[in-house]
Amino acid sequence: MISKFKAVNSSKRNFTQSKVKQYLQELEQRIEAYLKELDELDQIEAPVVPPQRSAGQLQAKIERLKTRQVRYQGYLKRMEESGASQLSLTDPDSRSMPKSPKAPVAYNVQTAVDSKHHLIVAQDVTNDITDRNQVSRMALEAKETLGVEQIKAVADMGYAHGKELKACLEAGIEPYVARPDTSANARLGLCGKERFVYEPQTDTYTCPAGETLTFRFDTVEQERHIRYYKTAACRGCLLKEKCTRNKAACRCALSEIEVRRK
């Protein structure tokens, strides 16, 4: 079970590298605009209409913007040197939680509950903005607290991560985690991954047209281990337009955990 506990730090005092870079770009543009206005003012010897801002006022605005520029540059440097993706000025450990509108800057509180007695058997406070790396650690802590050899861990799809599920199995924990549908094909009216049947004995897939897709290579994309399967039969297949958006040939890409679970 998870909860987002709101931090004292407000969203205005939380920064990401991209946000700071955007602020610096905007400050640079404003400084350039004021400098240009100042240059134009210097070139006018005797203006017929008094300018909206005097040279002194423009110079003061430029100095204030440069002060803010130095401050934001300091924020960016702190994040780059520490390798942090975010910086919170009031609660240094708090983080912006994109999917938590009621607690935009918060802590991610993790709890494991015993399904029989409904008691909390493990808890922790993290600043991870997602739950993808939490299930094995929390389940293992719950297992040790309960003093049992094996347990079943149930979690929602926010915890789905092949590496974490594998760690659970290796620790004698049987995970039950909803698998998110990461394929855009179904939303586009095309064949989704569930239409491809895995054959563990041969490490192949059978596609909706009944053709066999064999393993070709694997790679890591966005921290996910992906295995690619392919068949030459796609070229003349009547279902190709409904099966894949790949114009060259059909490739079925599935994560390692999806292959194992089918």
C-alpha positions in Angstrom: 0.0 0.0 0.0 1.3 3.5 -0.8 0.6 7.0 0.3 1.9 10.3 -0.7 2.6 12.5 2.4 2.7 16.1 1.5 6.0 17.9 2.4 6.4 21.4 3.9 8.2 22.3 0.7 5.9 24.0 -1.8 5.9 23.3 -5.5 7.4 26.8 -6.1 10.5 25.7 -4.1 10.9 22.5 -6.0 13.1 22.5 -9.1 14.0 20.0 -11.8 17.0 20.4 -14.2 14.6 21.0 -17.1 12.6 23.6 -15.1 15.7 25.5 -14.1 17.1 25.4 -17.7 13.8 26.8 -18.9 13.9 29.6 -16.3 17.5 30.5 -17.2 16.5 30.7 -20.9 13.6 33.0 -20.0 15.8 35.2 -17.9 18.4 35.5 -20.6 15.7 36.6 -23.1 14.3 39.2 -20.7 17.8 40.5 -20.0 18.5 40.8 -23.7 15.3 42.6 -24.2 16.1 45.2 -21.5 19.6 45.6 -22.8 18.2 46.3 -26.2 15.8 48.8 -24.8 18.6 50.4 -22.9 20.7 50.7 -26.1 17.8 52.3 -27.9 17.3 54.8 -25.1 21.0 55.8 -25.2 20.7 56.6 -28.9 17.8 59.0 -28.5 19.2 62.5 -27.8 16.0 64.4 -27.0 12.9 62.2 -27.1 9.6 63.9 -28.0 7.7 61.5 -25.7 9.3 60.5 -22.4 10.2 56.8 -22.4 8.1 54.4 -20.2 11.3 53.5 -18.3 14.3 55.5 -17.5 17.9 54.2 -18.0 18.2 53.8 -14.2 15.0 51.8 -14.0 16.1 49.5 -16.8 19.5 49.0 -15.2 17.8 48.1 -11.9 15.6 45.5 -13.6 18.6 44.0 -15.4 20.5 43.7 -12.1 17.6 42.0 -10.4 17.3 39.5 -13.3 21.0 38.8 -13.2 20.8 38.1 -9.4 18.0 35.6 -10.1 20.1 34.2 -12.9 23.0 33.5 -10.6 20.7 31.9 -8.1 19.2 29.5 -10.7 22.6 28.7 -12.0 23.6 27.7 -8.5 20.5 25.4 -8.3 21.4 23.7 -11.6 25.1 23.3 -10.5 24.0 21.6 -7.3 21.8 19.1 -9.2 24.5 18.3 -11.8 27.2 17.8 -9.2 25.0 15.6 -7.0 23.4 13.7 -9.9 19.9 14.6 -8.4 17.0 15.0 -10.8 15.2 17.4 -8.4 16.1 20.0 -5.8 13.7 21.0 -2.9 14.8 24.0 -0.9 12.7 23.5 2.2 12.6 19.7 2.6 15.7 18.6 0.8 14.5 14.9 0.6 11.0 15.7 -0.7 10.3 15.2 -4.4 7.7 16.4 -6.9 5.2 13.6 -7.4 3.7 14.1 -10.9 0.7 11.8 -10.4 -0.2 13.1 -6.9 -2.3 16.4 -7.4 -3.2 16.6 -3.7 0.5 16.4 -2.7 2.5 17.8 -5.6 5.7 17.8 -3.5 5.7 14.9 -1.1 7.3 11.7 0.3 6.4 8.3 -1.1 5.4 6.2 2.0 5.4 2.4 1.4 3.6 -0.1 3.7 3.1 -3.8 3.5 -0.1 -5.2 5.1 -0.7 -8.7 6.3 -3.9 -9.8 4.5 -5.0 -12.1 7.4 -4.8 -9.7 10.3 -4.8 -6.4 8.3 -1.8 -5.2 10.3 1.2 -3.2 8.9 4.2 -5.5 8.9 6.7 -3.3 7.0 7.0 0.4 6.2 9.4 2.8 4.7 9.6 6.4 3.5 11.2 7.0 0.1 11.4 9.9 -2.3 11.2 7.7 -5.4 8.5 9.3 -7.6 7.3 5.9 -8.8 6.9 2.5 -7.2 8.6 0.4 -9.8 11.6 -0.4 -7.5 9.8 -1.0 -4.3 8.0 -4.4 -4.3 10.9 -6.8 -3.7 12.3 -4.7 -0.9 9.0 -4.3 0.9 8.0 -7.9 0.4 11.3 -9.2 1.7 11.0 -7.0 4.8 7.5 -8.3 5.4 8.7 -11.9 5.0 11.4 -11.4 7.6 9.0 -9.7 10.0 6.5 -12.5 9.7 9.3 -15.1 10.0 8.0 -17.3 7.2 9.8 -19.2 4.4 7.4 -18.1 1.6 4.8 -15.4 1.1 2.6 -14.1 -1.6 3.0 -10.4 -2.5 0.1 -8.6 -4.2 0.5 -5.1 -5.7 -1.0 -3.0 -8.4 0.4 -2.3 -11.8 2.5 0.6 -10.6 4.9 -1.9 -9.1 5.3 -3.8 -12.4 9.0 -4.2 -13.1 10.7 -7.3 -14.4 13.8 -6.9 -12.3 11.7 -6.5 -9.1 9.5 -9.6 -9.9 12.6 -11.7 -10.6 14.1 -10.6 -7.2 10.9 -11.6 -5.5 11.0 -15.1 -7.0 14.7 -15.5 -6.0 13.8 -14.6 -2.4 11.0 -17.1 -2.1 8.3 -14.5 -2.6 5.5 -15.3 -5.1 4.5 -11.9 -6.7 1.1 -11.1 -8.0 1.4 -7.7 -9.8 -1.0 -6.5 -12.5 0.8 -6.1 -15.8 0.3 -2.7 -17.5 -0.6 -2.7 -21.2 2.4 -0.8 -22.6 1.5 -1.4 -26.2 -0.2 1.4 -28.2 -1.5 -1.1 -30.8 -4.7 -2.0 -29.0 -5.7 1.7 -28.6 -5.1 2.1 -32.4 -7.3 -0.8 -33.2 -4.4 -3.1 -34.0 -3.5 -6.5 -32.5 -2.2 -6.2 -28.9 0.5 -8.3 -27.3 -2.1 -10.6 -25.8 -2.8 -11.9 -29.3 0.7 -13.4 -29.5 1.0 -16.8 -27.8 4.3 -17.8 -26.2 5.7 -21.3 -26.6 8.3 -21.8 -23.7 9.6 -25.1 -25.1 10.8 -23.5 -28.3 11.1 -19.9 -27.1 8.9 -18.7 -30.0 5.6 -16.8 -30.4 2.6 -17.7 -32.5 1.1 -14.6 -34.1 -2.7 -14.0 -34.8 -2.1 -15.3 -38.4 -0.7 -18.6 -37.0 2.9 -17.9 -38.0 5.9 -18.6 -35.8 8.0 -15.8 -34.6 11.6 -16.8 -33.6 13.9 -15.0 -31.2 16.4 -12.7 -32.9 18.1 -10.4 -30.3 17.6 -8.7 -27.0 18.5 -5.3 -25.7 17.8 -2.8 -22.8 15.4 0.1 -23.5 14.4 2.6 -20.8 15.6 0.2 -18.1 13.6 -2.7 -19.5 15.1 -5.9 -20.9 13.4 -6.4 -24.3 13.5 -9.5 -26.4 12.7 -9.2 -30.1 11.0 -11.9 -32.2 10.5 -11.9 -35.9 9.1 -13.9 -38.9 9.6 -13.5 -42.6 6.0 -14.5 -43.2 4.9 -10.9 -42.5 5.8 -9.6 -45.9 2.8 -11.2 -47.7 0.5 -11.5 -44.7 -3.0 -10.2 -45.1 -3.2 -9.3 -41.4 0.0 -7.2 -41.5 -1.8 -3.8 -41.5 -3.7 -4.9 -38.4 -0.8 -6.4 -36.7 2.2 -4.0 -36.8 3.1 -0.4 -37.6 6.5 -1.5 -38.7 6.5 -1.0 -42.5 9.7 -3.0 -43.1 8.9 -6.2 -41.3 7.2 -7.6 -38.3 8.9 -7.5 -35.0 7.3 -8.6 -31.7 9.0 -6.9 -28.7 8.3 -8.2 -25.2 10.0 -7.6 -21.9 11.8 -10.4 -20.2 9.2 -10.7 -17.5 6.4 -10.9 -20.1 8.1 -13.8 -21.7 8.6 -15.6 -18.4 5.0 -15.2 -17.3 3.2 -16.3 -20.5 
